[in-house]
Amino acid sequence: MTRRYAYTVLGLCTLAFSATMVARLAISPVVPLVADDFGVSYGTVGLALSGMWAAYALSQFPSGVLGERYGERRIILVAVGATAIAALLLALSPSVWAFLAFTVLLGAGAGLHYSVATTLLTREFDDIGRAIGIHVSGGPAAGLLAPPAAALVGARYGWRAAMLLGVLVAVPVFALFAWRVRPTEPLRPDQALADRFALAPLVELVSRPPIAYTTGLAMLGAFAWQATASFLPTFLTDAAGLSTAAASLLFSLYFLVHGGLQPVLGAVSDRLGRDAVATLTMVSGILGYGGLVYAATAGLGLVALATATIGVGVAMSWGAPVQSRFMDLLGDAERGAGFGLVRTVYMVLGASGSVIVGTVSDVAGWTVAFGLLTLVMAIGASALTANRVLRLGL
């Protein structure tokens, strides 16, 4: 296959990831409108969002299995198509319970994309760190654009129109992907799906010391990512005293740094090693979250908070080196289902970041809650340093 075609696949996989993310991120800015329309509490709408992210995490492993059975191209098309259908159904929701069901459907459908697309890219590229970094950047790019667009559309035309943004993005991406990406041969076309869900091989894979160690690193990163995505604007307004507009600006800055650095750090990890770059991200997290807490406590103002936010953006780019580390450890025949499995594990465990940090903020305040994220990053940096200094071989 030509190099040009490989970059076509990379570009379209990245667009597909953005499309699945736009539909999910379009909901949060219009939560008050949804709650008012259905006459329910924020907790009820929050239940729908929790269900969406849980379904997204749980879809990672089955998607890898399905990709091996039916080919990656077909599953990615199902993911983008399901995203468009679920977004349309959300816009047409007749009740809050239908809204909840369609939100979970959106998470499950969108979740079919990432693991399968990552496996496809490892077929096309030797420098997988750079390719994975570019692919991961599709999520932050959606995070930069989708929330303000959804807020603007929702304020003018209502929350149902905002849900249609997911349809408007997903449909053309589906068409482009179907047109430009060639069919992919399945790796295990004849193996029964039940065999791939047998418990013993799954336990064996995730319990391998290097895999378990890398899963732990990813879980720490996912914990911090989930908490940051959920509460960074609230921290900036409640703890640091910024206006809502200024907090939104810094939240956009976070996504800009987070998305822009993924390809760079992925490429650097191809040359300098996964652990060296992963350590850089964790150390940046110590400085970034610690800087946010210090700036908020000392009242240092916007420049100091922006500098710390940049550090957090660098930290949350851990995905490029750590996910590439997984691919280095998994054999060609394991990458589809194996990466999906470990991604489900670390995402489900990392999802507790929102609950724990939110609870700590209620009990002890936002500075203590974000101080916890500094500790999480310190644990990751210490584990990486110990592995290297003590030559543990993990």
The 8 nearest C-alpha neighbors of each residue, nearest first, counted from 0:
[[1, 2, 4, 5, 123, 3, 122, 124],
 [2, 0, 4, 3, 5, 6, 123, 7],
 [1, 3, 5, 4, 6, 0, 123, 7],
 [2, 4, 6, 1, 5, 7, 0, 8],
 [3, 5, 7, 1, 6, 2, 8, 0],
 [6, 4, 2, 8, 7, 3, 123, 9],
 [5, 7, 9, 3, 8, 4, 10, 2],
 [8, 6, 4, 10, 5, 9, 11, 3],
 [7, 9, 5, 11, 6, 10, 12, 180],
 [10, 8, 6, 12, 7, 11, 13, 5],
 [11, 9, 13, 7, 8, 12, 6, 14],
 [10, 12, 14, 8, 13, 9, 15, 176],
 [13, 11, 15, 9, 14, 10, 8, 116],
 [12, 14, 134, 16, 137, 10, 11, 15],
 [15, 13, 11, 17, 16, 12, 18, 10],
 [14, 16, 12, 18, 17, 13, 11, 172],
 [17, 15, 13, 19, 18, 14, 137, 12],
 [16, 18, 137, 14, 20, 138, 141, 15],
 [19, 17, 15, 169, 21, 20, 16, 168],
 [18, 20, 109, 16, 17, 21, 22, 82],
 [19, 21, 17, 23, 18, 22, 138, 24],
 [22, 20, 24, 18, 141, 23, 145, 19],
 [21, 23, 165, 25, 20, 19, 24, 86],
 [24, 22, 20, 21, 25, 26, 19, 105],
 [23, 25, 21, 26, 22, 27, 20, 146],
 [26, 24, 149, 22, 23, 146, 145, 27],
 [25, 27, 24, 29, 28, 23, 30, 162],
 [26, 28, 30, 29, 25, 24, 146, 23],
 [29, 27, 150, 26, 30, 146, 149, 25],
 [30, 28, 32, 27, 31, 26, 158, 150],
 [29, 31, 33, 27, 32, 28, 34, 26],
 [32, 30, 34, 33, 29, 35, 41, 28],
 [33, 31, 35, 29, 30, 34, 36, 158],
 [34, 32, 30, 36, 35, 31, 37, 29],
 [35, 33, 39, 31, 37, 32, 36, 38],
 [36, 34, 38, 32, 33, 37, 31, 39],
 [35, 37, 33, 34, 38, 32, 39, 31],
 [38, 36, 34, 35, 39, 95, 33, 94],
 [37, 39, 35, 36, 34, 40, 33, 95],
 [40, 38, 34, 37, 43, 35, 41, 44],
 [39, 41, 42, 43, 34, 44, 38, 35],
 [42, 40, 44, 43, 45, 34, 39, 31],
 [41, 43, 45, 40, 44, 46, 39, 47],
 [44, 42, 46, 45, 40, 41, 39, 47],
 [43, 45, 47, 41, 46, 42, 48, 34],
 [44, 46, 42, 48, 43, 47, 41, 49],
 [47, 45, 43, 49, 44, 48, 42, 50],
 [46, 48, 99, 50, 44, 45, 49, 102],
 [49, 47, 51, 45, 50, 46, 52, 44],
 [50, 48, 46, 52, 51, 47, 53, 45],
 [49, 51, 47, 53, 48, 103, 52, 54],
 [50, 52, 103, 106, 48, 54, 49, 53],
 [53, 51, 55, 49, 54, 50, 106, 56],
 [52, 54, 50, 56, 55, 51, 49, 57],
 [55, 53, 107, 57, 106, 51, 52, 56],
 [54, 56, 110, 106, 107, 52, 58, 53],
 [57, 55, 343, 53, 54, 58, 346, 59],
 [56, 58, 54, 343, 59, 55, 53, 60],
 [59, 57, 110, 55, 56, 61, 107, 60],
 [58, 60, 339, 62, 343, 57, 56, 61],
 [59, 339, 61, 340, 63, 62, 58, 336],
 [62, 60, 64, 63, 58, 59, 65, 339],
 [61, 63, 111, 65, 59, 60, 64, 58],
 [64, 62, 336, 335, 66, 339, 60, 61],
 [63, 65, 336, 61, 67, 66, 62, 68],
 [66, 64, 68, 62, 67, 63, 69, 61],
 [67, 65, 71, 70, 63, 69, 68, 64],
 [66, 68, 186, 185, 187, 64, 65, 70],
 [67, 69, 188, 65, 187, 185, 66, 70],
 [68, 70, 185, 66, 65, 67, 188, 73],
 [71, 69, 185, 66, 183, 184, 72, 67],
 [70, 72, 66, 74, 73, 115, 183, 75],
 [73, 71, 75, 74, 70, 183, 182, 76],
 [72, 74, 76, 71, 75, 70, 77, 69],
 [75, 73, 77, 71, 76, 72, 66, 78],
 [76, 74, 78, 112, 72, 77, 73, 71],
 [75, 77, 73, 79, 74, 78, 80, 173],
 [76, 78, 74, 80, 75, 79, 81, 73],
 [79, 77, 75, 108, 81, 109, 111, 76],
 [80, 78, 82, 76, 81, 77, 169, 173],
 [79, 81, 77, 83, 82, 78, 76, 84],
 [82, 80, 84, 108, 78, 83, 79, 77],
 [81, 83, 79, 85, 80, 84, 109, 105],
 [82, 84, 166, 80, 86, 169, 81, 85],
 [85, 83, 81, 87, 86, 82, 88, 80],
 [84, 86, 88, 105, 82, 87, 83, 101],
 [87, 85, 89, 83, 88, 84, 165, 162],
 [88, 86, 84, 90, 89, 85, 163, 83],
 [87, 89, 85, 91, 90, 86, 92, 84],
 [90, 88, 86, 92, 91, 87, 98, 101],
 [89, 91, 159, 87, 88, 162, 92, 86],
 [90, 92, 88, 89, 93, 87, 159, 98],
 [93, 91, 89, 98, 97, 94, 90, 88],
 [92, 94, 91, 97, 95, 98, 96, 89],
 [95, 93, 97, 96, 92, 98, 37, 99],
 [94, 96, 98, 97, 37, 99, 93, 92],
 [97, 95, 99, 98, 94, 100, 93, 92],
 [96, 98, 100, 94, 99, 95, 92, 101],
 [97, 99, 95, 101, 96, 92, 100, 89],
 [98, 100, 47, 96, 102, 97, 101, 95],
 [99, 101, 97, 103, 102, 98, 96, 104],
 [100, 102, 104, 98, 103, 99, 89, 85],
 [103, 101, 105, 99, 104, 100, 51, 98],
 [102, 104, 51, 106, 100, 105, 50, 101],
 [105, 103, 101, 107, 102, 106, 108, 100],
 [106, 104, 102, 85, 108, 103, 107, 82],
 [107, 105, 55, 51, 103, 54, 109, 104],
 [106, 108, 54, 55, 104, 110, 105, 58],
 [109, 107, 78, 81, 105, 110, 106, 111],
 [110, 108, 78, 19, 106, 111, 82, 107],
 [111, 109, 55, 58, 107, 108, 112, 59],
 [110, 112, 62, 78, 109, 108, 58, 59],
 [113, 111, 75, 110, 78, 115, 116, 109],
 [112, 114, 116, 115, 117, 111, 110, 16],
 [115, 113, 117, 339, 116, 63, 112, 59],
 [114, 116, 118, 117, 113, 63, 71, 112],
 [117, 115, 119, 113, 118, 114, 112, 12],
 [118, 116, 120, 114, 119, 115, 113, 121],
 [117, 119, 115, 121, 116, 120, 335, 334],
 [120, 118, 116, 122, 117, 121, 115, 71],
 [119, 121, 123, 117, 122, 118, 124, 116],
 [122, 120, 118, 124, 123, 119, 127, 117],
 [123, 121, 120, 119, 124, 118, 125, 331],
 [122, 124, 120, 121, 5, 119, 125, 0],
 [125, 123, 121, 126, 127, 122, 120, 130],
 [124, 126, 127, 121, 123, 122, 128, 130],
 [127, 125, 124, 128, 129, 269, 130, 266],
 [126, 128, 130, 129, 125, 124, 131, 121],
 [129, 127, 265, 131, 266, 323, 130, 269],
 [128, 130, 266, 265, 132, 262, 127, 131],
 [129, 131, 127, 133, 132, 128, 134, 126],
 [132, 130, 134, 128, 133, 129, 127, 319],
 [131, 133, 262, 261, 319, 265, 129, 135],
 [134, 132, 262, 136, 130, 131, 135, 261],
 [133, 135, 13, 131, 136, 132, 137, 130],
 [136, 134, 132, 137, 133, 138, 131, 261],
 [137, 135, 258, 133, 138, 134, 139, 261],
 [136, 138, 17, 13, 140, 135, 16, 134],
 [137, 139, 141, 17, 136, 140, 20, 135],
 [140, 138, 142, 258, 254, 141, 136, 137],
 [141, 139, 137, 143, 142, 138, 258, 136],
 [140, 142, 138, 144, 139, 17, 143, 21],
 [143, 141, 139, 140, 144, 145, 254, 138],
 [142, 144, 140, 141, 251, 254, 139, 145],
 [145, 143, 141, 142, 146, 147, 148, 140],
 [144, 146, 148, 141, 21, 142, 147, 25],
 [147, 145, 149, 148, 25, 28, 144, 150],
 [148, 146, 150, 149, 145, 151, 144, 28],
 [149, 147, 145, 151, 150, 146, 152, 144],
 [148, 150, 161, 146, 152, 25, 147, 151],
 [151, 149, 147, 153, 28, 148, 152, 154],
 [150, 152, 148, 154, 149, 153, 147, 155],
 [153, 151, 149, 155, 161, 154, 150, 156],
 [152, 154, 157, 158, 150, 161, 156, 155],
 [155, 153, 151, 152, 157, 150, 156, 158],
 [154, 156, 152, 153, 157, 151, 150, 158],
 [155, 157, 153, 152, 160, 154, 158, 161],
 [158, 156, 153, 159, 160, 154, 155, 161],
 [157, 159, 153, 161, 160, 29, 32, 162],
 [160, 158, 90, 162, 161, 157, 163, 91],
 [159, 161, 163, 162, 158, 157, 156, 153],
 [160, 162, 158, 149, 153, 159, 163, 152],
 [163, 161, 159, 164, 160, 90, 86, 165],
 [162, 164, 166, 165, 160, 161, 87, 167],
 [165, 163, 167, 162, 166, 161, 168, 22],
 [166, 164, 22, 163, 168, 167, 86, 21],
 [165, 167, 83, 163, 169, 164, 168, 170],
 [168, 166, 164, 165, 169, 170, 163, 171],
 [167, 169, 165, 166, 18, 170, 171, 164],
 [168, 170, 18, 172, 166, 83, 171, 167],
 [169, 171, 173, 172, 168, 166, 167, 174],
 [172, 170, 174, 173, 169, 175, 168, 167],
 [173, 171, 175, 169, 174, 170, 176, 15],
 [174, 172, 170, 176, 171, 175, 79, 169],
 [173, 175, 171, 177, 172, 176, 178, 170],
 [176, 174, 172, 178, 177, 173, 179, 171],
 [175, 177, 173, 178, 179, 174, 180, 172],
 [176, 178, 174, 175, 179, 180, 173, 76],
 [179, 177, 175, 176, 180, 174, 181, 173],
 [178, 180, 176, 177, 175, 181, 7, 8],
 [181, 179, 176, 177, 178, 8, 182, 72],
 [180, 182, 183, 179, 72, 177, 178, 176],
 [183, 181, 72, 180, 184, 70, 73, 71],
 [184, 182, 70, 72, 71, 181, 185, 73],
 [183, 185, 70, 186, 182, 69, 71, 188],
 [186, 184, 70, 67, 69, 68, 188, 187],
 [185, 187, 67, 188, 184, 68, 332, 70],
 [188, 186, 68, 67, 190, 185, 189, 69],
 [189, 187, 68, 185, 190, 186, 69, 67],
 [188, 190, 187, 191, 68, 192, 186, 185],
 [191, 189, 187, 188, 192, 194, 68, 195],
 [192, 190, 193, 194, 189, 195, 188, 68],
 [191, 193, 195, 194, 190, 196, 64, 68],
 [192, 194, 196, 191, 195, 197, 190, 64],
 [195, 193, 197, 192, 196, 191, 190, 198],
 [194, 196, 192, 193, 197, 64, 191, 190],
 [195, 197, 193, 194, 198, 192, 201, 200],
 [198, 196, 194, 195, 199, 200, 193, 201],
 [197, 199, 201, 200, 196, 202, 195, 203],
 [198, 200, 202, 201, 197, 203, 204, 196],
 [201, 199, 203, 202, 198, 204, 197, 195],
 [202, 200, 204, 198, 203, 199, 205, 197],
 [201, 203, 199, 205, 204, 200, 206, 198],
 [204, 202, 200, 206, 201, 205, 199, 207],
 [203, 205, 201, 202, 206, 207, 200, 210],
 [204, 206, 202, 211, 207, 203, 210, 201],
 [207, 205, 203, 204, 211, 202, 208, 210],
 [206, 208, 210, 205, 204, 209, 211, 203],
 [207, 209, 211, 210, 212, 206, 393, 205],
 [210, 208, 393, 212, 211, 207, 213, 328],
 [211, 209, 213, 207, 212, 208, 205, 214],
 [212, 210, 214, 208, 206, 213, 209, 205],
 [213, 211, 209, 215, 214, 210, 208, 216],
 [212, 214, 216, 210, 215, 211, 209, 217],
 [215, 213, 211, 217, 212, 216, 345, 210],
 [214, 216, 218, 212, 213, 217, 211, 219],
 [217, 215, 213, 219, 214, 218, 379, 220],
 [216, 218, 220, 214, 219, 215, 221, 345],
 [217, 219, 345, 349, 221, 215, 220, 216],
 [220, 218, 222, 216, 217, 221, 375, 215],
 [221, 219, 217, 223, 218, 222, 224, 216],
 [220, 222, 349, 224, 218, 223, 219, 225],
 [223, 221, 349, 352, 219, 225, 220, 224],
 [222, 224, 226, 220, 221, 225, 227, 372],
 [225, 223, 221, 227, 226, 222, 228, 220],
 [224, 226, 228, 222, 227, 223, 352, 353],
 [225, 227, 353, 352, 229, 223, 224, 228],
 [228, 226, 231, 224, 230, 229, 225, 223],
 [227, 229, 225, 226, 230, 224, 231, 232],
 [228, 230, 226, 227, 225, 353, 231, 232],
 [229, 231, 233, 227, 232, 226, 228, 234],
 [230, 232, 227, 234, 233, 235, 228, 229],
 [233, 231, 235, 246, 234, 230, 250, 236],
 [232, 234, 230, 236, 235, 231, 237, 238],
 [235, 233, 231, 238, 237, 232, 236, 230],
 [234, 236, 239, 232, 233, 246, 241, 238],
 [237, 235, 241, 240, 233, 234, 239, 238],
 [236, 238, 234, 240, 233, 235, 239, 241],
 [239, 237, 234, 240, 235, 236, 295, 365],
 [240, 238, 295, 235, 236, 241, 237, 234],
 [239, 241, 236, 237, 238, 235, 242, 295],
 [242, 240, 236, 239, 235, 245, 246, 243],
 [241, 243, 245, 244, 236, 246, 240, 235],
 [242, 244, 246, 245, 247, 236, 241, 232],
 [243, 245, 247, 242, 246, 248, 241, 249],
 [246, 244, 248, 242, 247, 243, 241, 249],
 [245, 247, 243, 249, 232, 248, 244, 235],
 [248, 246, 250, 244, 245, 249, 243, 251],
 [247, 249, 245, 251, 246, 250, 244, 252],
 [248, 250, 252, 246, 251, 247, 253, 305],
 [251, 249, 247, 253, 252, 248, 246, 232],
 [250, 252, 254, 248, 249, 253, 143, 255],
 [253, 251, 249, 255, 250, 254, 256, 248],
 [252, 254, 312, 250, 251, 256, 255, 308],
 [253, 255, 257, 251, 139, 252, 256, 143],
 [254, 256, 252, 258, 253, 257, 259, 251],
 [257, 255, 259, 312, 253, 258, 254, 260],
 [256, 258, 312, 254, 255, 316, 260, 259],
 [259, 257, 136, 139, 255, 256, 260, 261],
 [258, 260, 256, 257, 261, 255, 136, 262],
 [259, 261, 263, 258, 262, 257, 256, 264],
 [260, 262, 132, 264, 263, 316, 258, 136],
 [263, 261, 132, 133, 265, 129, 264, 260],
 [264, 262, 260, 266, 265, 261, 267, 129],
 [265, 263, 267, 261, 266, 262, 260, 268],
 [264, 266, 128, 129, 132, 319, 262, 268],
 [265, 267, 129, 269, 263, 268, 128, 264],
 [266, 268, 264, 270, 269, 265, 271, 263],
 [267, 269, 272, 273, 265, 271, 270, 266],
 [270, 268, 266, 267, 128, 272, 271, 126],
 [269, 271, 267, 268, 272, 266, 273, 126],
 [272, 270, 268, 267, 269, 275, 273, 276],
 [273, 271, 268, 275, 274, 270, 269, 276],
 [272, 274, 268, 320, 276, 275, 324, 277],
 [273, 275, 277, 276, 272, 278, 383, 320],
 [274, 276, 278, 277, 273, 272, 279, 271],
 [275, 277, 279, 278, 274, 273, 268, 320],
 [276, 278, 274, 280, 279, 275, 320, 317],
 [279, 277, 281, 275, 276, 280, 380, 274],
 [280, 278, 276, 282, 277, 281, 283, 275],
 [279, 281, 314, 283, 277, 278, 282, 317],
 [280, 282, 284, 376, 278, 380, 283, 279],
 [283, 281, 285, 284, 279, 280, 278, 380],
 [282, 284, 280, 286, 314, 281, 310, 285],
 [283, 285, 314, 287, 281, 282, 286, 311],
 [286, 284, 373, 282, 283, 287, 376, 289],
 [285, 287, 283, 289, 284, 290, 288, 282],
 [288, 286, 310, 307, 311, 284, 290, 289],
 [289, 287, 291, 290, 373, 285, 284, 286],
 [290, 288, 286, 292, 287, 291, 285, 373],
 [289, 291, 287, 293, 307, 288, 292, 286],
 [292, 290, 288, 294, 289, 307, 293, 304],
 [291, 293, 289, 295, 366, 290, 294, 296],
 [292, 294, 290, 296, 295, 291, 297, 289],
 [293, 295, 299, 291, 297, 296, 292, 298],
 [296, 294, 239, 298, 292, 293, 297, 238],
 [295, 297, 293, 294, 298, 292, 239, 366],
 [296, 298, 294, 299, 295, 293, 292, 300],
 [297, 299, 295, 296, 300, 294, 239, 293],
 [300, 298, 294, 297, 303, 295, 301, 304],
 [301, 299, 298, 302, 303, 304, 294, 295],
 [300, 302, 304, 303, 305, 299, 241, 245],
 [303, 301, 305, 304, 300, 306, 299, 307],
 [302, 304, 306, 305, 301, 300, 299, 294],
 [303, 305, 301, 307, 306, 302, 291, 308],
 [304, 306, 308, 302, 307, 303, 301, 309],
 [307, 305, 303, 309, 308, 304, 302, 310],
 [306, 308, 287, 310, 290, 304, 309, 305],
 [309, 307, 305, 311, 310, 306, 253, 304],
 [310, 308, 312, 306, 307, 311, 253, 305],
 [311, 309, 287, 307, 313, 308, 283, 312],
 [310, 312, 287, 314, 308, 309, 284, 313],
 [313, 311, 257, 253, 309, 256, 315, 310],
 [314, 312, 310, 316, 311, 315, 257, 280],
 [315, 313, 280, 284, 311, 283, 316, 312],
 [314, 316, 317, 312, 313, 224, 311, 257],
 [315, 317, 318, 314, 313, 261, 257, 319],
 [318, 316, 315, 319, 280, 277, 320, 314],
 [317, 319, 321, 316, 322, 320, 315, 135],
 [318, 320, 132, 265, 317, 322, 321, 261],
 [321, 319, 273, 323, 265, 322, 277, 318],
 [320, 322, 324, 318, 323, 319, 317, 277],
 [323, 321, 325, 324, 318, 319, 320, 326],
 [322, 324, 326, 320, 325, 321, 128, 319],
 [325, 323, 321, 327, 322, 326, 273, 320],
 [326, 324, 322, 328, 323, 327, 329, 321],
 [327, 325, 323, 329, 328, 324, 334, 322],
 [326, 328, 324, 325, 329, 323, 330, 322],
 [329, 327, 325, 326, 324, 330, 210, 209],
 [330, 328, 326, 334, 327, 333, 325, 331],
 [329, 331, 333, 332, 334, 328, 326, 327],
 [332, 330, 333, 334, 329, 335, 326, 121],
 [331, 333, 330, 334, 186, 335, 329, 187],
 [334, 332, 337, 330, 331, 329, 335, 336],
 [333, 335, 337, 338, 331, 329, 336, 332],
 [336, 334, 63, 337, 118, 338, 333, 67],
 [335, 337, 63, 64, 339, 338, 60, 334],
 [338, 336, 334, 340, 333, 339, 335, 341],
 [337, 339, 341, 334, 340, 336, 335, 342],
 [338, 340, 60, 59, 336, 63, 342, 114],
 [341, 339, 60, 337, 343, 338, 342, 336],
 [340, 342, 344, 338, 343, 339, 345, 337],
 [343, 341, 339, 345, 340, 344, 346, 338],
 [342, 344, 56, 340, 346, 59, 341, 57],
 [345, 343, 341, 342, 347, 346, 348, 340],
 [344, 346, 218, 348, 342, 347, 343, 349],
 [345, 347, 349, 343, 348, 344, 56, 350],
 [346, 348, 350, 344, 349, 345, 343, 56],
 [349, 347, 345, 346, 350, 351, 218, 344],
 [350, 348, 222, 221, 346, 218, 351, 347],
 [349, 351, 347, 352, 348, 346, 222, 225],
 [350, 352, 349, 354, 353, 355, 348, 222],
 [353, 351, 222, 226, 350, 355, 354, 225],
 [352, 354, 226, 356, 351, 355, 357, 225],
 [353, 355, 357, 351, 352, 356, 358, 350],
 [356, 354, 358, 352, 357, 353, 351, 359],
 [357, 355, 359, 368, 358, 353, 354, 352],
 [356, 358, 360, 354, 355, 359, 353, 361],
 [357, 359, 361, 355, 360, 356, 354, 362],
 [360, 358, 356, 362, 368, 361, 357, 363],
 [359, 361, 364, 365, 357, 368, 363, 358],
 [362, 360, 358, 359, 364, 363, 357, 365],
 [361, 363, 359, 360, 364, 358, 357, 368],
 [362, 364, 360, 359, 361, 367, 365, 368],
 [365, 363, 360, 366, 367, 361, 362, 368],
 [364, 366, 360, 368, 367, 238, 369, 234],
 [365, 367, 369, 292, 368, 364, 370, 238],
 [366, 368, 370, 365, 369, 364, 363, 371],
 [369, 367, 365, 360, 371, 370, 356, 359],
 [370, 368, 372, 371, 366, 367, 365, 288],
 [369, 371, 367, 373, 372, 368, 366, 289],
 [372, 370, 374, 369, 368, 373, 367, 375],
 [371, 373, 375, 369, 374, 370, 223, 376],
 [374, 372, 285, 370, 376, 288, 371, 375],
 [375, 373, 377, 371, 372, 376, 378, 370],
 [376, 374, 372, 378, 377, 373, 219, 371],
 [375, 377, 379, 281, 373, 378, 374, 285],
 [378, 376, 374, 380, 379, 375, 381, 285],
 [379, 377, 381, 375, 376, 380, 382, 374],
 [380, 378, 376, 382, 377, 381, 216, 281],
 [379, 381, 377, 383, 281, 278, 382, 378],
 [382, 380, 384, 378, 379, 383, 385, 377],
 [383, 381, 385, 379, 384, 380, 378, 386],
 [384, 382, 386, 380, 381, 385, 278, 379],
 [383, 385, 381, 387, 386, 382, 388, 380],
 [386, 384, 382, 388, 387, 383, 389, 381],
 [387, 385, 391, 383, 384, 390, 389, 388],
 [386, 388, 390, 384, 385, 389, 383, 391],
 [389, 387, 385, 390, 386, 384, 391, 383],
 [388, 390, 391, 385, 386, 387, 384, 392],
 [391, 389, 387, 392, 386, 388, 385, 393],
 [390, 392, 386, 389, 393, 387, 385, 388],
 [391, 393, 390, 386, 209, 387, 389, 208],
 [392, 209, 391, 208, 386, 212, 210, 213]]
